[in-house]
C-alpha cells in the first residue's frame, strides 16, 4: 500500500504544480493574483480587477501552491507523513481562502456568469483534484494499528 500512497502524493504534487500556472477563474492565473489580496480581500468591480499586471512571482498566489506541491513531492519521495499533511493543509488553506475572498467580492458575478468564468479553468480543476487526492492519501497513510510508527505504508 505504500506505493499507492506514494504514487497518489506524487500525482497530487504534479497536479498542484501544474495547476499553479493555469487559469483558475475568468482566465486569470495564480501568477497574476497578489498574495496581499488574500489577506486584504479583492477589490470590488470587474473580475479582472483581481489580477495585477507585472506582479513579481514571489508575491503571487502561485507561491503557496508551489510550496504545497514541493511538500507533497518530498512526502512522496521520503515517506514522510507530517510533510504530506503540511503540503495538504497548505493547499487546502490556500484554496479555501482564495475562493472565500473571491466569493466575498465577486460571488454574484461568478454565479450569474458561471458558464464563462468557470469554463476551461484547468487550474481550478487541477488544484482541487490534487488537494483532494493528497488529503485522501494522507488519511490512508494514517490508518494503522495502535502502537505503530506513522509511515506512508
Secondary structure, DSSP 8 states (H G I E B T S, - for coil): -HHHHHHHHHHHHHHHHHHTSSEEETTEEGGGBBTHHHHH---SS-GGGGB-TT--GGGBTHHHHHHHHHHHHHHHHHT-HHHHHHHHHHHHHHHHHHHHHHHHHHHHHHHHTHHHHSTT-HHHHHHHHHHHHHHHHHHHHH---TTS-----
